[in-house]
């Protein structure tokens, strides 16, 4: 079967050449460079590769996996091989999520241009696909996988095999009945449109049909008034229901006659429920919708820790790719550890470890290029300076010359304002966070020392004094007192820290008495959590006027993460994460920053912006409005396999709903599991949660594959803030562990939020 998108694909000379195939050199490292034959398949949507022309081919990547294509000059790896391969003949395929880039070198500049331009055309096409086109492509992909002998048609045996691949287990007799009904040509095989009809019969949504008929008088259509009733009663759309109904019919009703008569068919109703308008995430929260004119300390700021690392903290690779990925995913605070390098050039790496090194000027150039591709709001460069005076001078020169007008070098009118500026005032500006020269000797920032201490204590070692530039040492007999080493702060680098002067934290009282709004402290996760327990309300008040940055414990040498929610509850703005490591903690982080245009700034609730706030994150009390959440988990659709290597294994899915917020609100509940059905499982179970502080809560929906022998396996998840939830019948479109789309995998739920605490049924 040809691609269902055939005729809509942007076929040009570049794409046709790619379908003929090209021998290229695949480059993984300076020592691993091998010839491979790459070819775009006839469907125009997948690239396969083989060791040689005519060799056994296997899938390399799908166009939908590709984020962008870069020239050889932008690849660290290819630049390091510039003497061996001309950079003009190289290019890089960049994938969504955390998948490693694919570096390729062709035999000519012309071949490189063909692949770069052809891939970008196809990527742009995939990005612009509508809902139906994405489904068509998904079906084409499955047909290709199921059509084992590649003859463009599917026998009953191939269909049975395909159902196992698609996570479906059905009675053979029933499948045969659907197969024969779809086989209108009576050829004992399914082609193109016949396969589509078979799929439609397979994916019949009885639970949606029942809902449709509850509001439809004749069971065939929803009149305008019936659809308005549904939107008002079930979807809680209120006064806007009448206008919205007309918009949605025009947007989702497939038939022109239906649009003219202002009615919605069953197909149109399902199309609406599966769309962004029928999503659990409120579309009004997707663009920038918050007030961006408040001082910086009133916002949560998407922050990265040791941004230069793409793997672990001890032996991992340092790469500018870490900065590219962090900035493109919306991080607005990135960390740069600067050390003395050879030839007078400062370098960036994780000090006292075996991590690789990169030039500071390359990091700065990368930040200059990618800082504002995702968001126009300010980027904060968190500098950890370990350099001598001379190399600090060089670092300051690189910042000023490479960043140019992007770098914030002075306050407006060179006068000190009464508060921190807003994200709006600092649009497209890069701020330096770092130490400044003081008239009196001061203690330095505690981050490296605390991390080192934690690591040494865990290993059972005694902290040993070191004396390198900008590294503290311990005074005898005291863990907390630090002795200053001999290096001196360079004035030109000091002058670049305008609103972000780092200072040591002693106590909240000391900060009030001695510090200013433009000074900020960093806390290890251990110290921050201790302060929340001991003085939670003081921490909230502190964060209402001054910025705080929290970083992972020094024990997290594997680049694991901590749960940021506990720190956000206290109003900490910059909770730095190891963004290279996927998992629950990054799901929570991505969930919070998914709103507000993904701009990297989210306005804190008003009770975390008040310097007189009585809020205590460990003991929340009124006047915060408690709410009850009822979630009916109804059904699932096209859930992916957990173990793709086992063709006949089928998931036993269950849904787990987790709430993250203040401690009393943090909870989880789960449905029972459905045996052997990942294609269209039905649960129909209601879960009830009670929340004291809903403004701080995030919801995480996780689909798991039940395993009675060991821990349940992860299938997919979706996390979002409570404040962005839409009530009513909603689809939740699942994401992979890596945060990429699992389209068309989803779960269908009904959401009901009630004021106050109490039981009830959805």
Residue pairs with C-beta under 8 A, 6 or more apart in sequence:
1 140
1 143
1 144
1 147
1 152
1 153
1 191
1 192
1 195
2 42
2 43
2 152
2 192
3 9
3 42
3 43
3 44
3 45
3 136
3 137
3 140
4 136
4 137
4 139
4 140
4 192
4 196
5 43
5 44
5 45
5 133
5 136
5 137
5 140
6 44
8 133
9 15
9 44
9 122
9 125
10 121
10 122
10 124
10 125
11 44
12 118
12 121
13 114
14 113
14 114
14 115
14 117
14 118
14 121
15 40
15 44
15 118
15 121
15 122
17 114
17 118
18 39
18 40
18 47
18 114
18 115
18 118
18 119
19 39
19 40
19 41
19 42
19 44
20 39
21 37
21 38
21 39
21 40
21 53
22 37
22 38
22 39
22 106
22 111
22 114
22 115
23 35
23 36
23 37
23 38
23 52
23 53
23 107
24 35
24 36
24 37
24 38
24 104
24 105
24 106
24 107
24 111
24 115
25 33
25 34
25 35
25 36
25 85
25 104
25 105
25 106
26 33
26 34
26 35
26 36
26 49
26 102
26 103
26 104
27 33
27 77
27 78
27 81
27 85
27 90
27 103
27 104
27 105
28 103
29 77
30 77
30 80
30 81
33 81
33 105
35 51
35 52
36 49
36 50
36 51
37 49
37 50
37 51
37 52
37 53
37 55
37 57
38 47
38 48
38 49
38 60
38 104
38 115
39 47
39 48
39 49
39 50
39 57
40 46
40 47
40 118
41 47
41 48
41 144
43 140
43 141
43 144
44 63
44 122
45 62
45 63
45 64
45 122
45 126
45 137
45 140
45 141
46 59
46 61
46 62
46 63
46 141
46 144
47 59
47 60
47 61
47 62
47 63
48 57
48 58
48 59
48 60
49 57
49 58
49 60
50 56
50 57
50 58
60 102
61 93
61 95
61 102
62 141
63 119
63 122
63 123
63 125
63 126
64 126
64 137
65 95
65 96
65 99
65 740
66 93
66 94
66 95
66 96
66 119
66 123
66 126
67 94
67 95
67 96
67 123
68 94
68 120
68 123
69 91
69 92
69 93
69 94
69 115
69 116
69 119
69 120
69 123
70 91
70 92
70 94
71 87
71 88
71 90
71 91
71 92
71 116
72 78
72 79
72 85
72 86
72 87
72 88
72 89
72 90
72 91
72 92
72 105
72 112
73 79
73 87
74 92
75 90
75 91
75 92
75 101
75 103
76 319
76 320
76 321
76 358
76 362
77 103
78 85
78 87
78 90
78 92
78 103
78 105
79 87
85 105
86 109
88 109
88 112
89 105
89 106
89 107
89 108
89 109
89 111
89 112
90 103
90 104
90 105
90 106
90 112
91 103
91 104
91 106
91 112
91 115
91 116
92 101
92 102
92 103
92 104
93 101
93 102
93 104
93 119
94 101
95 101
95 102
96 740
97 582
97 736
97 738
97 739
97 740
98 325
98 580
98 582
98 738
99 738
101 321
104 115
106 112
106 115
126 137
129 137
131 271
131 274
131 275
134 743
134 744
135 744
138 743
138 744
139 195
139 196
139 199
142 162
142 165
142 166
143 154
143 195
145 162
145 165
146 154
146 158
146 159
146 161
146 162
146 165
147 153
147 154
147 158
148 158
148 161
149 158
152 191
153 187
153 189
153 190
153 191
154 162
154 189
154 190
154 191
154 195
155 188
155 189
156 176
156 179
156 188
159 175
159 179
159 190
159 198
160 172
160 175
161 647
163 169
163 170
163 175
163 679
164 647
164 648
164 650
165 641
165 647
166 638
166 678
166 679
167 638
167 639
167 640
167 641
167 650
167 651
167 677
167 678
167 679
168 202
168 650
168 677
168 678
168 679
168 680
169 650
169 676
169 677
178 198
178 201
178 202
179 190
179 198
181 197
181 201
182 190
182 194
182 195
182 197
182 198
182 201
183 189
183 190
183 194
184 194
184 197
185 191
185 194
190 198
202 679
203 637
203 638
203 679
203 680
205 270
205 635
205 680
207 634
207 635
207 682
207 684
207 748
208 266
208 269
208 270
208 273
208 748
209 266
211 729
212 219
212 222
212 266
212 269
213 219
215 222
215 226
215 227
215 229
215 230
216 222
216 226
217 223
217 226
220 265
220 266
221 258
221 263
221 264
221 265
221 266
222 230
222 263
222 264
222 269
223 262
223 263
224 245
224 246
224 249
224 262
224 263
227 245
227 248
227 249
227 264
228 241
228 242
228 245
231 237
231 241
231 244
231 245
231 248
232 238
232 241
234 728
234 729
234 750
235 241
235 726
235 727
235 728
235 729
236 726
236 727
236 728
237 244
246 262
248 264
248 272
248 277
249 258
249 259
249 262
249 263
249 264
249 268
250 259
251 272
251 275
251 277
252 264
252 268
252 269
252 271
252 272
252 275
252 277
253 259
253 263
253 264
253 265
253 268
254 265
254 267
254 268
254 271
255 265
255 268
258 264
258 265
258 268
264 272
272 278
273 729
273 730
273 731
273 748
274 731
274 744
274 746
276 283
276 286
277 283
278 729
278 730
278 731
279 726
279 730
279 731
279 732
279 733
280 718
280 720
280 725
280 726
280 730
280 731
280 732
280 749
280 751
281 594
281 720
281 724
281 725
281 726
282 724
282 725
282 726
285 595
285 596
285 721
285 723
285 724
286 595
286 597
287 596
287 597
288 596
288 597
288 599
289 595
289 596
289 597
290 596
290 601
290 602
290 603
291 603
292 377
292 422
292 423
292 424
292 601
293 422
293 424
293 425
294 422
294 603
294 609
295 419
295 420
295 421
295 422
295 517
296 378
296 420
296 421
296 422
296 423
296 426
296 499
296 547
296 573
297 420
297 517
297 543
297 544
297 545
297 546
297 547
297 573
298 544
298 603
298 604
298 609
299 423
299 573
299 601
299 602
299 603
299 604
300 568
300 573
300 575
300 592
300 593
300 601
300 602
300 603
300 604
301 332
301 333
301 380
301 573
301 574
301 600
301 601
302 330
302 331
302 332
302 333
302 589
302 593
302 600
302 601
303 331
303 332
303 333
303 334
303 380
303 382
303 549
303 574
303 575
303 576
303 577
304 322
304 326
304 331
304 333
304 334
304 335
304 576
304 577
304 578
304 579
305 335
305 551
305 552
305 576
305 577
305 578
305 579
306 313
306 335
306 337
306 350
306 559
306 578
307 322
307 323
307 326
307 331
307 334
307 335
307 336
307 579
308 318
308 319
308 320
308 322
308 323
308 335
308 336
308 337
308 348
308 349
308 350
308 358
308 363
309 316
309 317
309 318
309 322
309 350
309 355
309 559
309 578
309 580
310 316
310 317
310 318
310 319
310 321
310 322
310 325
310 580
311 317
311 559
311 580
312 557
312 558
312 559
313 350
313 353
313 355
313 556
313 557
313 558
313 559
314 350
314 353
314 354
314 355
314 557
315 353
315 354
315 355
316 350
316 355
316 356
316 559
317 355
317 356
318 348
318 349
318 350
318 355
318 356
318 357
318 358
319 356
319 358
320 358
320 362
320 363
320 366
322 580
323 334
323 363
323 366
323 367
323 370
324 366
324 370
325 579
325 580
326 334
326 579
327 334
327 367
327 370
327 371
327 373
327 374
327 379
328 370
328 373
328 374
329 374
329 579
329 590
330 374
330 375
330 593
330 598
330 599
330 600
331 579
331 600
332 375
332 377
332 378
332 379
332 380
332 599
332 600
332 601
333 379
333 380
333 382
333 433
333 549
333 574
333 576
334 367
334 379
334 380
334 381
334 382
335 382
335 384
335 576
336 348
336 360
336 363
336 381
336 382
336 383
336 384
337 348
337 349
337 350
337 351
337 384
337 386
338 346
338 347
338 348
338 360
338 383
338 384
338 385
338 386
338 387
338 391
338 395
339 346
339 347
339 348
339 349
339 351
339 357
339 386
339 387
340 346
340 347
340 386
340 387
340 388
340 391
340 469
341 347
341 357
341 359
341 360
341 391
344 390
344 391
344 394
345 359
345 360
345 361
345 391
345 394
346 359
346 360
346 361
346 387
346 391
346 392
346 394
346 395
346 398
347 357
347 358
347 359
347 360
348 357
348 358
348 359
348 360
348 363
349 355
349 356
349 357
349 358
351 386
351 448
351 471
360 395
360 398
361 398
361 402
364 398
364 399
364 402
364 403
365 402
367 379
367 381
367 403
367 430
368 402
368 403
368 404
368 406
368 430
371 379
371 406
371 428
371 430
372 379
372 428
374 598
374 599
374 600
375 597
375 598
375 599
375 600
375 601
376 427
376 428
376 599
377 423
377 424
377 426
377 427
377 599
377 600
377 601
378 408
378 423
378 426
378 427
378 428
378 429
378 430
378 431
379 429
379 430
379 431
380 430
380 431
380 432
380 433
380 500
380 574
381 399
381 430
381 431
381 432
381 433
382 433
382 434
382 549
382 574
382 576
383 432
383 433
383 434
383 493
383 497
384 445
384 447
384 448
385 392
385 395
385 434
385 435
385 470
385 489
385 493
386 468
386 469
386 470
386 471
387 395
387 469
387 470
387 487
388 469
388 487
389 487
389 488
389 490
392 489
392 490
392 492
392 493
393 490
393 492
393 493
395 493
396 490
396 492
396 493
396 495
396 496
397 492
399 407
399 432
399 493
399 496
400 407
400 409
400 496
403 430
406 428
406 429
406 430
407 429
407 430
407 432
407 496
408 426
408 429
408 430
408 431
408 432
408 498
408 499
409 495
409 496
409 498
410 498
411 417
411 498
411 499
412 421
416 518
418 517
419 517
420 499
420 517
420 518
420 547
421 499
423 599
423 601
431 498
431 499
431 500
432 496
432 497
432 498
432 500
433 497
433 500
433 502
433 520
433 549
434 493
434 494
434 496
434 497
434 500
434 501
434 502
435 444
435 445
435 489
435 494
435 497
435 501
435 502
436 489
436 494
436 497
436 501
437 489
437 491
437 494
441 484
442 503
442 504
443 472
443 482
443 484
443 504
444 470
444 472
444 482
444 484
444 504
445 502
445 503
445 504
445 521
445 522
446 482
446 504
446 505
446 522
446 523
446 524
447 522
447 524
447 551
448 471
448 472
449 472
449 474
449 482
450 524
450 526
450 527
450 554
451 524
451 551
451 553
451 554
452 463
452 554
453 463
453 479
453 554
454 524
454 526
454 553
454 554
454 555
455 554
455 555
455 557
456 462
456 463
456 464
458 555
463 474
463 479
465 473
465 474
465 483
466 473
467 473
467 485
467 486
468 485
469 485
469 486
469 487
470 485
470 487
471 485
472 482
472 483
472 484
472 485
473 482
473 483
473 485
474 481
474 482
474 483
475 481
475 482
475 483
498 518
499 518
500 518
500 520
500 547
501 518
501 519
501 520
502 519
502 520
502 521
502 522
503 515
503 519
503 520
503 521
504 521
505 511
505 521
505 522
505 523
508 535
508 538
508 539
508 541
508 542
511 521
511 542
511 546
512 542
515 546
517 545
517 546
519 546
520 546
520 547
520 548
520 549
521 546
521 548
521 549
522 548
522 549
522 550
522 551
523 531
523 548
523 549
523 550
523 551
523 572
524 550
524 551
524 552
524 553
524 554
525 550
525 551
525 552
525 553
525 562
525 567
526 553
528 539
528 548
528 550
528 567
528 570
528 572
529 566
529 567
531 538
531 539
531 570
532 539
532 566
532 567
532 569
532 570
532 617
532 618
533 618
536 570
536 616
536 617
536 618
536 619
537 613
537 614
537 615
537 616
539 570
539 571
539 572
539 617
540 570
540 571
540 607
540 608
540 613
540 615
540 616
540 617
541 611
541 612
541 613
542 548
543 570
543 571
543 572
543 573
543 608
544 571
544 608
544 609
544 610
544 611
544 613
545 611
547 573
547 574
548 571
548 572
548 573
548 574
549 572
549 573
549 574
549 575
549 576
550 567
550 572
550 574
550 575
550 576
551 576
552 560
552 561
552 562
552 576
552 577
552 578
553 562
556 562
556 578
558 581
559 578
559 580
559 581
560 578
560 581
560 583
560 585
561 577
561 578
561 581
561 583
561 585
561 586
561 589
562 585
563 584
563 585
563 588
563 660
564 575
564 577
564 585
564 588
564 589
564 592
565 588
565 660
565 661
565 666
565 696
565 698
566 617
567 575
568 575
568 592
568 696
569 617
569 661
569 662
569 696
570 617
571 604
571 608
571 609
573 604
575 589
577 585
577 586
577 589
579 586
579 589
582 737
582 738
582 739
583 737
584 700
586 739
587 700
587 717
587 719
587 735
587 739
588 660
588 698
588 700
588 719
590 719
590 739
591 698
591 699
591 700
591 719
591 720
591 721
592 602
592 698
592 721
593 600
593 602
594 719
594 720
594 721
594 724
595 602
595 720
595 721
595 723
595 724
596 602
596 603
605 695
605 696
607 613
607 615
607 624
607 695
608 615
615 624
617 662
617 663
618 662
618 663
620 662
620 664
620 692
620 693
624 692
624 693
624 695
625 694
625 755
626 690
626 691
626 692
626 694
626 755
626 756
626 757
627 690
627 691
627 694
627 753
627 754
627 755
627 756
627 757
628 688
628 689
628 690
628 691
628 753
628 754
628 755
628 756
628 757
628 758
628 759
628 760
629 659
629 688
629 689
629 690
629 691
629 751
629 752
629 753
630 686
630 687
630 688
630 751
630 752
630 753
630 754
630 760
630 761
630 762
631 657
631 686
631 687
631 688
631 689
631 749
631 750
631 751
631 752
631 762
632 684
632 685
632 686
632 687
632 749
632 750
632 752
632 762
633 655
633 657
633 671
633 683
633 684
633 685
633 686
633 687
633 747
633 749
634 682
634 683
634 684
634 729
634 747
634 748
634 749
634 750
635 680
635 681
635 682
635 683
635 684
635 747
635 748
636 653
636 655
636 674
636 678
636 680
636 681
636 682
636 683
636 703
636 745
636 746
636 747
636 748
637 679
637 680
637 744
637 745
637 746
637 747
637 748
638 678
638 679
638 680
638 744
638 745
638 746
639 651
639 653
639 678
639 679
639 681
639 703
639 715
639 716
639 734
639 745
640 678
640 715
640 716
640 742
640 745
641 649
641 650
641 651
641 678
642 649
642 651
642 705
642 713
642 714
642 715
643 649
643 713
650 676
650 677
650 678
651 676
651 677
651 678
651 705
651 713
651 715
652 673
652 674
652 675
652 676
652 677
652 705
652 706
652 707
653 673
653 674
653 677
653 678
653 681
653 703
653 704
653 705
653 706
653 715
654 670
654 671
654 672
654 673
654 674
654 683
654 703
654 704
654 706
654 712
655 670
655 671
655 683
655 701
655 702
655 703
655 704
655 747
656 668
656 669
656 670
656 671
656 701
656 702
656 703
656 704
657 668
657 669
657 670
657 687
657 689
657 699
657 700
657 701
657 702
658 667
658 668
658 699
658 700
658 701
658 702
659 665
659 666
659 667
659 668
659 689
659 691
659 697
659 698
659 699
659 700
660 666
660 697
660 698
660 700
661 691
661 693
661 694
661 696
661 697
661 698
661 722
662 692
662 693
662 696
664 692
665 689
665 690
665 691
665 692
665 693
665 694
665 696
665 697
667 689
669 687
669 688
669 689
670 687
670 704
671 683
671 685
671 687
672 683
672 685
673 706
674 681
674 682
674 683
678 705
678 715
686 761
686 762
688 759
688 760
690 757
690 758
691 697
691 722
694 722
694 723
695 722
695 723
696 722
697 721
697 722
698 719
698 720
698 721
698 722
699 719
699 720
699 721
699 722
699 725
700 717
700 718
700 719
701 717
701 718
701 719
701 732
701 734
701 747
701 749
702 714
702 715
702 716
702 717
703 715
703 716
703 717
703 734
703 745
703 747
704 712
704 713
704 714
704 715
705 712
705 713
705 714
705 715
706 712
707 713
714 737
715 734
715 745
716 734
716 735
716 736
716 742
716 745
717 734
717 735
717 737
718 732
718 733
718 734
718 735
725 751
725 753
726 751
727 751
727 752
727 753
728 750
728 751
729 748
729 749
729 750
730 748
730 749
730 750
730 751
731 746
731 747
731 748
731 749
732 746
732 747
732 748
732 749
733 741
733 742
733 743
733 744
733 745
733 746
734 742
734 745
734 746
734 747
735 741
735 742
736 742
750 762
752 760
752 762
754 760
